[in-house]
């Protein structure tokens, strides 16, 4: 399972991308914002945008933590 290692919106805010700016400039769709807040998955395109805005690499933002079910199936 892919999980967020950091508070994505806190980092974006530090870089000058607050919620108002993100919505005003249509940087991320509302549904994508809701998915991130809920800890749900995002597309690679969205991850790329977040990496660019935060000046981070994907591994700085997300990590893979296998569930018990995934361990049984894939290990």
Buried (B, 14 or more C-beta within 10 A) or exposed (E): EBEBEEEBBEBBBEEEBEEEEBEEEEBBEEEBBEBBEEEEEBEEEBBEBBBEBBEBEEEEBBEEEEEEEEEEEEE
